Structures are given as structure tokens and as C-alpha cells.
Amino acid sequence: MQQQLVEAQAAAAEQLVEGHAGGGVVRVAVTGAMEFQSVHIDPSAVDPADVEMLEDLVLAALHDAVARVQELNQEALGGFGNTLGALGGDPEALGGLGGLVGPE
């Protein structure tokens, strides 16, 4: 079972997801392993008089990307969540992979 969890984690880690904000004017690409790959900012979002808005959009895109990675990891692990709960929720019981299923 631990091997299946490791394989599911590896498959999720290779996936690339994108977080968006402002209708897509700010996009952040991140792998399932939480390695940020790129940030794209549409020039229309750049207003020197309102840098704070751009900062908010970047932050929102980062939050969206992280949420999508968490969702990806939960989907990749599928039914393993019930198994982890049966083991007492100990994240170390499966080599530390328990944390991938969601918050404790």
C-alpha cells in the first residue's frame, strides 16, 4: 500500500496546474510538488498608479494555485484517505505521506 501511495504522490508531483486571478490576467504555474514554474502578468494589469491591485492579483493567483495543487493531491490519493484515518491519522505511519490527504 505504501508503494501505491508513493506512486500516486509521484504522479501528482509531475502534474502542472495553473492558478488564476483577475479573469486570467495573472497566472501562476506550479507543479503538484509545489514547485512554482512561472508567473504571467498580462500588460493590461500593470498600472503604475495602482501597484497594490497587481500585488493583490498575484497573491490571489498564488492562493488559487496552491488550492488547485491540494485538490490535485487529494484526487491522486483517492481512497487512501480512509485508510490513513483507520491508521489513527498518524502521518508518519506511511512515511510522512499522510499530510498529502488534507489538513489534520
DSSP file (Angstrom, degrees, kcal/mol; ACC not computed):
  #  RESIDUE AA STRUCTURE BP1 BP2  ACC     N-H-->O    O-->H-N    N-H-->O    O-->H-N    TCO  KAPPA ALPHA  PHI   PSI    X-CA   Y-CA   Z-CA
    1    1 A M     >        0   0    0      0, 0.0     4,-2.0     0, 0.0     5,-0.2   0.000 360.0 360.0 360.0 -39.3    0.0    0.0    0.0
    2    2 A Q  H  >  +     0   0    0      1,-0.2     4,-2.5     2,-0.2     5,-0.2   0.891 360.0  54.8 -62.0 -37.3    2.8    2.4    0.8
    3    3 A Q  H  > S+     0   0    0      1,-0.2     4,-2.4     2,-0.2    -1,-0.2   0.897 106.4  51.2 -62.1 -39.7    4.2    1.8   -2.7
    4    4 A Q  H  > S+     0   0    0      2,-0.2     4,-2.4     1,-0.2    -1,-0.2   0.892 109.9  49.7 -64.5 -39.1    0.9    2.8   -4.2
    5    5 A L  H  X S+     0   0    0     -4,-2.0     4,-2.6     2,-0.2    -2,-0.2   0.914 110.4  49.9 -64.4 -42.3    0.9    6.0   -2.2
    6    6 A V  H  X S+     0   0    0     -4,-2.5     4,-2.5     1,-0.2    -2,-0.2   0.911 111.9  48.5 -62.8 -41.9    4.4    6.8   -3.3
    7    7 A E  H  X S+     0   0    0     -4,-2.4     4,-2.4     2,-0.2    -2,-0.2   0.901 111.5  49.3 -65.2 -40.8    3.4    6.2   -6.9
    8    8 A A  H  X S+     0   0    0     -4,-2.4     4,-2.2     2,-0.2    -2,-0.2   0.906 112.0  49.1 -64.5 -40.7    0.3    8.4   -6.5
    9    9 A Q  H  X S+     0   0    0     -4,-2.6     4,-2.4     2,-0.2    -2,-0.2   0.916 111.2  49.4 -64.3 -43.0    2.4   11.1   -5.0
   10   10 A A  H  X S+     0   0    0     -4,-2.5     4,-1.2     2,-0.2    -2,-0.2   0.906 111.0  49.5 -64.1 -41.5    5.0   10.9   -7.8
   11   11 A A  H  X S+     0   0    0     -4,-2.4     4,-0.6     1,-0.2     3,-0.4   0.916 113.0  46.5 -64.2 -42.4    2.3   11.1  -10.5
   12   12 A A  H >< S+     0   0    0     -4,-2.2     3,-1.1     1,-0.2    20,-0.6   0.885 106.8  58.8 -66.0 -37.7    0.7   14.2   -8.8
   13   13 A A  H 3< S+     0   0    0     -4,-2.4    20,-0.9    19,-0.3    19,-0.4   0.797 102.8  53.8 -62.9 -28.6    4.1   15.8   -8.4
   14   14 A E  H 3< S+     0   0    0     -4,-1.2    -1,-0.3    -3,-0.4    -2,-0.2   0.651  88.5 100.1 -81.4 -15.1    4.6   15.7  -12.2
   15   15 A Q    <<  -     0   0    0     -3,-1.1    17,-1.8    -4,-0.6     2,-0.5  -0.404  64.2-144.4 -72.8 147.4    1.3   17.5  -12.9
   16   16 A L  E     -A   31   0A   0     15,-0.2     2,-0.3    16,-0.1    15,-0.2  -0.961  20.4-179.2-112.9 126.3    1.4   21.2  -13.8
   17   17 A V  E     -A   30   0A   0     13,-3.1    13,-2.7    -2,-0.5     2,-0.4  -0.842  15.2-140.8-121.4 161.5   -1.5   23.3  -12.6
   18   18 A E  E     -A   29   0A   0     -2,-0.3     2,-0.4    11,-0.2    11,-0.2  -0.982   3.1-153.0-129.0 130.7   -2.3   26.9  -13.0
   19   19 A G  E     -A   28   0A   0      9,-3.2     9,-2.4    -2,-0.4     2,-0.3  -0.798  19.3-162.1 -97.0 144.1   -3.7   29.4  -10.6
   20   20 A H  E     +A   27   0A   0     -2,-0.4     2,-0.3     7,-0.2     7,-0.2  -0.877  14.1 175.9-126.3 155.7   -5.6   32.4  -12.0
   21   21 A A  E >>> +A   26   0A   0      5,-1.6     5,-1.8    -2,-0.3     3,-0.7  -0.980  64.4  25.7-152.1 154.9   -6.7   35.8  -10.8
   22   22 A G  G >45S-     0   0    0     -2,-0.3     3,-0.8     1,-0.2    -1,-0.1   0.869 133.6 -53.6  62.4  38.0   -8.4   38.8  -12.3
   23   23 A G  G 345S-     0   0    0      1,-0.2    -1,-0.2     2,-0.1    -3,-0.0   0.756 110.6 -47.9  68.7  22.9  -10.1   36.8  -15.0
   24   24 A G  G <45S+     0   0    0     -3,-0.7    -1,-0.2     2,-0.3    -2,-0.2   0.455 105.9 120.6  97.7   2.4   -6.7   35.3  -16.1
   25   25 A V  T <<5S+     0   0    0     -3,-0.8    17,-3.3    -4,-0.6     2,-0.4   0.776  81.8  41.2 -70.9 -22.4   -4.7   38.5  -16.3
   26   26 A V  E   <S+AB  21  41A   0     -5,-1.8    -5,-1.6    15,-0.2     2,-0.4  -0.994  75.8 176.4-123.6 126.3   -2.4   37.0  -13.6
   27   27 A R  E     -AB  20  40A   0     13,-2.6    13,-3.1    -2,-0.4     2,-0.4  -0.985  12.2-166.9-131.2 139.9   -1.5   33.3  -13.9
   28   28 A V  E     -AB  19  39A   0     -9,-2.4    -9,-3.2    -2,-0.4     2,-0.4  -0.994   9.3-153.7-127.1 125.8    0.9   31.2  -11.8
   29   29 A A  E     +AB  18  38A   0      9,-2.5     8,-3.0    -2,-0.4     9,-1.3  -0.850  21.5 167.5-101.7 135.1    2.0   27.7  -12.9
   30   30 A V  E     -AB  17  36A   0    -13,-2.7   -13,-3.1    -2,-0.4     6,-0.2  -0.994  29.3-123.4-145.6 146.3    3.0   25.2  -10.2
   31   31 A T  E >   -A   16   0A   0      4,-2.1     3,-2.0    -2,-0.3   -15,-0.2  -0.397  35.4-104.6 -82.9 167.2    3.7   21.5  -10.1
   32   32 A G  T 3  S+     0   0    0    -17,-1.8   -19,-0.3   -20,-0.6   -18,-0.2   0.653 122.9  63.0 -63.9 -15.0    2.0   19.1   -7.8
   33   33 A A  T 3  S-     0   0    0    -20,-0.9    -1,-0.3   -18,-0.3     3,-0.1   0.258 121.7-108.6 -91.5  10.7    5.2   19.1   -5.8
   34   34 A M  S <  S+     0   0    0     -3,-2.0     2,-0.7     1,-0.2    -2,-0.1   0.802  70.5 146.0  66.1  32.3    4.6   22.8   -5.1
   35   35 A E        -     0   0    0    -22,-0.2    -4,-2.1    -4,-0.1     2,-0.3  -0.896  46.7-135.8 -98.7 113.2    7.5   23.9   -7.3
   36   36 A F  E     +B   30   0A   0     -2,-0.7    -6,-0.3    -6,-0.2     3,-0.1  -0.531  25.5 179.1 -73.2 130.5    6.5   27.2   -8.9
   37   37 A Q  E     -     0   0A   0     -8,-3.0     2,-0.3     1,-0.3    -7,-0.2   0.808  54.2 -12.2-102.7 -39.6    7.3   27.3  -12.6
   38   38 A S  E     -B   29   0A   0     -9,-1.3    -9,-2.5     2,-0.0     2,-0.4  -0.996  43.0-146.1-161.8 160.3    6.2   30.6  -13.9
   39   39 A V  E     -B   28   0A   0     -2,-0.3     2,-0.5   -11,-0.2   -11,-0.2  -0.999  16.4-167.0-131.1 130.4    4.2   33.8  -13.4
   40   40 A H  E     -B   27   0A   0    -13,-3.1   -13,-2.6    -2,-0.4     2,-0.5  -0.980   3.6-174.6-120.4 128.9    2.4   35.5  -16.2
   41   41 A I  E     -B   26   0A   0     -2,-0.5   -15,-0.2   -15,-0.2   -16,-0.1  -0.974  23.8-132.6-123.5 117.0    1.1   39.0  -15.9
   42   42 A D    >   -     0   0    0    -17,-3.3     3,-2.6    -2,-0.5     4,-0.3  -0.465  20.8-125.4 -64.4 133.8   -0.9   40.5  -18.8
   43   43 A P  G >  S+     0   0    0      0, 0.0     3,-1.5     0, 0.0    -1,-0.1   0.770 107.9  68.6 -54.2 -26.3    0.4   44.0  -19.5
   44   44 A S  G 3  S+     0   0    0      1,-0.3    -2,-0.1   -19,-0.0   -19,-0.0   0.713  93.4  59.0 -66.8 -17.5   -3.2   45.3  -19.1
   45   45 A A  G <  S+     0   0    0     -3,-2.6     2,-0.8   -20,-0.2    -1,-0.3   0.554  84.0  95.7 -85.9  -8.0   -2.9   44.5  -15.4
   46   46 A V    <   +     0   0    0     -3,-1.5     5,-0.1    -4,-0.3     3,-0.1  -0.751  42.5 161.0 -93.0 110.4    0.1   46.8  -14.9
   47   47 A D    >   -     0   0    0     -2,-0.8     3,-2.9     3,-0.2     7,-0.2  -0.935  28.4-156.6-127.6 105.7   -1.0   50.2  -13.7
   48   48 A P  G >  S+     0   0    0      0, 0.0     3,-0.5     0, 0.0    -1,-0.1   0.755  95.8  57.2 -55.3 -23.5    1.9   52.2  -12.1
   49   49 A A  G 3  S+     0   0    0      1,-0.2     3,-0.1     2,-0.1    -3,-0.0   0.594 113.9  37.9 -82.4  -9.8   -0.7   54.2  -10.2
   50   50 A D  G X>  +     0   0    0     -3,-2.9     4,-1.1     1,-0.1     3,-0.6  -0.395  61.5 147.9-140.0  60.1   -2.2   51.0   -8.6
   51   51 A V  H <> S+     0   0    0     -3,-0.5     4,-2.5     1,-0.2     5,-0.2   0.834  71.3  66.3 -63.0 -33.3    0.6   48.6   -7.8
   52   52 A E  H 3> S+     0   0    0      1,-0.2     4,-2.3     2,-0.2    -1,-0.2   0.869  97.4  53.3 -58.9 -37.6   -1.3   47.4   -4.8
   53   53 A M  H <> S+     0   0    0     -3,-0.6     4,-2.2     2,-0.2    -1,-0.2   0.918 108.9  48.7 -64.7 -42.3   -4.0   45.9   -7.1
   54   54 A L  H  X S+     0   0    0     -4,-1.1     4,-2.5     2,-0.2    -2,-0.2   0.908 110.0  52.1 -63.1 -41.7   -1.4   44.0   -9.0
   55   55 A E  H  X S+     0   0    0     -4,-2.5     4,-2.4     1,-0.2    -1,-0.2   0.912 109.4  50.0 -59.9 -42.4    0.1   42.7   -5.8
   56   56 A D  H  X S+     0   0    0     -4,-2.3     4,-2.5     1,-0.2    -1,-0.2   0.889 110.0  50.7 -63.1 -39.8   -3.4   41.5   -4.7
   57   57 A L  H  X S+     0   0    0     -4,-2.2     4,-2.4     2,-0.2    -2,-0.2   0.909 110.4  48.7 -65.6 -42.0   -3.9   39.7   -8.0
   58   58 A V  H  X S+     0   0    0     -4,-2.5     4,-2.2     2,-0.2    -2,-0.2   0.932 112.8  48.2 -63.2 -44.9   -0.5   37.9   -7.8
   59   59 A L  H  X S+     0   0    0     -4,-2.4     4,-2.4     1,-0.2    -2,-0.2   0.906 111.3  50.2 -62.1 -42.2   -1.3   36.9   -4.2
   60   60 A A  H  X S+     0   0    0     -4,-2.5     4,-2.3     1,-0.2    -1,-0.2   0.893 109.8  50.8 -63.8 -39.8   -4.8   35.7   -5.3
   61   61 A A  H  X S+     0   0    0     -4,-2.4     4,-2.4     2,-0.2    -1,-0.2   0.888 109.7  50.7 -65.4 -38.7   -3.3   33.7   -8.2
   62   62 A L  H  X S+     0   0    0     -4,-2.2     4,-2.5     2,-0.2    -2,-0.2   0.930 110.7  48.4 -63.1 -45.5   -0.8   32.1   -5.8
   63   63 A H  H  X S+     0   0    0     -4,-2.4     4,-2.3     1,-0.2    -2,-0.2   0.909 111.9  49.9 -60.7 -41.8   -3.6   31.1   -3.4
   64   64 A D  H  X S+     0   0    0     -4,-2.3     4,-2.1     2,-0.2    -1,-0.2   0.906 110.3  50.2 -63.7 -42.2   -5.6   29.7   -6.3
   65   65 A A  H  X S+     0   0    0     -4,-2.4     4,-2.1     2,-0.2    -2,-0.2   0.920 110.7  48.7 -62.9 -44.6   -2.6   27.6   -7.5
   66   66 A V  H  X S+     0   0    0     -4,-2.5     4,-2.4     1,-0.2    -1,-0.2   0.910 110.7  50.9 -62.9 -42.3   -2.0   26.2   -4.0
   67   67 A A  H  X S+     0   0    0     -4,-2.3     4,-2.2     1,-0.2    -1,-0.2   0.890 109.8  50.6 -62.1 -39.1   -5.6   25.3   -3.7
   68   68 A R  H  X S+     0   0    0     -4,-2.1     4,-2.5     2,-0.2    -1,-0.2   0.871 109.4  50.6 -68.2 -36.3   -5.5   23.5   -7.1
   69   69 A V  H  X S+     0   0    0     -4,-2.1     4,-2.7     2,-0.2    -2,-0.2   0.916 109.9  50.3 -66.3 -42.5   -2.4   21.5   -6.0
   70   70 A Q  H  X S+     0   0    0     -4,-2.4     4,-2.2     1,-0.2    -2,-0.2   0.915 112.0  47.8 -61.0 -42.2   -4.1   20.5   -2.8
   71   71 A E  H  X S+     0   0    0     -4,-2.2     4,-2.5     2,-0.2    -2,-0.2   0.914 110.9  51.6 -63.5 -43.5   -7.1   19.3   -4.8
   72   72 A L  H  X S+     0   0    0     -4,-2.5     4,-2.6     1,-0.2    -2,-0.2   0.924 110.6  48.1 -58.9 -46.2   -4.9   17.5   -7.3
   73   73 A N  H  X S+     0   0    0     -4,-2.7     4,-1.8     2,-0.2    -1,-0.2   0.884 111.0  50.5 -65.4 -38.5   -3.1   15.7   -4.5
   74   74 A Q  H  X S+     0   0    0     -4,-2.2     4,-1.0    -5,-0.2    -1,-0.2   0.913 112.9  46.4 -65.0 -41.4   -6.4   14.7   -2.8
   75   75 A E  H  < S+     0   0    0     -4,-2.5     3,-0.3     1,-0.2    -2,-0.2   0.898 110.6  53.2 -65.7 -40.3   -7.7   13.4   -6.2
   76   76 A A  H  < S+     0   0    0     -4,-2.6    -1,-0.2     1,-0.2    -2,-0.2   0.853 111.5  45.3 -64.6 -34.6   -4.4   11.5   -6.8
   77   77 A L  H >< S+     0   0    0     -4,-1.8     3,-2.8     1,-0.2    -1,-0.2   0.635  84.5 165.1 -86.4 -13.8   -4.6    9.8   -3.4
   78   78 A G  T ><  +     0   0    0     -4,-1.0     3,-1.1    -3,-0.3    -1,-0.2  -0.026  67.6   7.9  43.2-119.8   -8.3    8.9   -3.9
   79   79 A G  T >> S+     0   0    0      1,-0.3     4,-0.9     2,-0.1     3,-0.8   0.441 105.3  92.2 -75.1  -0.7   -9.5    6.3   -1.4
   80   80 A F  H <> S+     0   0    0     -3,-2.8     4,-2.4     1,-0.2    -1,-0.3   0.746  71.2  73.9 -67.1 -19.9   -6.2    6.3    0.6
   81   81 A G  H <> S+     0   0    0     -3,-1.1     4,-1.9     1,-0.2    -1,-0.2   0.894  95.2  49.0 -60.1 -40.9   -7.7    9.0    2.9
   82   82 A N  H <> S+     0   0    0     -3,-0.8     4,-1.9     1,-0.2    -1,-0.2   0.882 110.1  52.0 -65.6 -37.5  -10.0    6.4    4.6
   83   83 A T  H  X S+     0   0    0     -4,-0.9     4,-1.1     2,-0.2    -2,-0.2   0.911 108.1  50.8 -64.7 -42.3   -7.0    4.1    5.1
   84   84 A L  H  <>S+     0   0    0     -4,-2.4     5,-2.1     1,-0.2     3,-0.4   0.892 108.6  52.1 -63.6 -38.7   -5.0    6.8    6.7
   85   85 A G  H ><5S+     0   0    0     -4,-1.9     3,-1.6     1,-0.2    -1,-0.2   0.882 105.3  55.2 -63.9 -37.6   -7.8    7.6    9.1
   86   86 A A  H 3<5S+     0   0    0     -4,-1.9    -1,-0.2     1,-0.3    -2,-0.2   0.754 100.6  60.7 -66.4 -23.7   -8.0    3.9   10.0
   87   87 A L  T ><5S-     0   0    0     -4,-1.1     3,-0.6    -3,-0.4    -1,-0.3   0.279 129.3 -95.9 -86.5  11.8   -4.3    4.1   10.9
   88   88 A G  T < 5 -     0   0    0     -3,-1.6    -3,-0.2     1,-0.2    -2,-0.2   0.561  58.5 -82.6  88.1   8.2   -5.1    6.7   13.5
   89   89 A G  T 3 <S+     0   0    0     -5,-2.1    -1,-0.2     1,-0.2    -4,-0.1   0.660  78.8 156.9  71.0  14.8   -4.3    9.7   11.3
   90   90 A D    X   -     0   0    0     -3,-0.6     3,-1.6    -6,-0.3     4,-0.4  -0.650  31.7-159.8 -77.4 110.0   -0.6    9.3   12.0
   91   91 A P  G > >S+     0   0    0      0, 0.0     5,-1.5     0, 0.0     7,-1.1   0.757  90.9  57.3 -63.4 -22.9    1.2   10.9    9.1
   92   92 A E  G > 5S+     0   0    0      1,-0.2     3,-1.5     3,-0.2    -2,-0.1   0.658  84.6  82.0 -80.2 -14.4    4.4    9.0   10.0
   93   93 A A  G < 5S+     0   0    0     -3,-1.6    -1,-0.2     1,-0.3    -5,-0.0   0.790 102.1  34.4 -61.4 -26.6    2.6    5.7    9.7
   94   94 A L  G X 5S-     0   0    0     -3,-0.6     3,-1.2    -4,-0.4    -1,-0.3  -0.257 132.7 -80.6-122.9  45.4    3.1    5.8    5.9
   95   95 A G  T < 5S-     0   0    0     -3,-1.5    -3,-0.2     1,-0.2    -2,-0.1   0.770  87.7 -57.1  68.1  26.2    6.4    7.5    5.6
   96   96 A G  T > <S+     0   0    0     -5,-1.5     3,-0.7    -6,-0.2    -1,-0.2   0.539 108.4 118.7  84.5   5.9    5.0   11.0    6.1
   97   97 A L  G X   +     0   0    0     -3,-1.2     3,-1.9    -6,-0.3     4,-0.3   0.605  49.6  87.1 -81.1 -10.4    2.6   10.8    3.2
   98   98 A G  G >  S+     0   0    0     -7,-1.1     3,-1.5     1,-0.3     4,-0.4   0.811  76.8  66.2 -59.1 -31.1   -0.4   11.2    5.4
   99   99 A G  G <  S+     0   0    0     -3,-0.7     3,-0.4     1,-0.3    -1,-0.3   0.629  86.9  70.8 -67.1 -13.0   -0.2   15.0    5.1
  100  100 A L  G <  S+     0   0    0     -3,-1.9    -1,-0.3     1,-0.2    -2,-0.2   0.685  87.1  65.0 -76.6 -16.8   -1.0   14.8    1.4
  101  101 A V  S <  S-     0   0    0     -3,-1.5    -1,-0.2    -4,-0.3    -2,-0.2   0.763 116.0 -80.0 -81.3 -24.5   -4.6   13.9    2.1
  102  102 A G        -     0   0    0     -4,-0.4    -1,-0.3    -3,-0.4   -32,-0.0  -0.919  69.7 -24.9 151.0-174.9   -5.5   17.1    3.8
  103  103 A P              0   0    0      0, 0.0    -3,-0.0     0, 0.0    -4,-0.0  -0.281 360.0 360.0 -66.5 150.5   -5.4   19.0    7.0
  104  104 A E              0   0    0     -5,-0.0    -5,-0.0   -13,-0.0    -6,-0.0   0.482 360.0 360.0 -76.8 360.0   -5.0   17.1   10.2
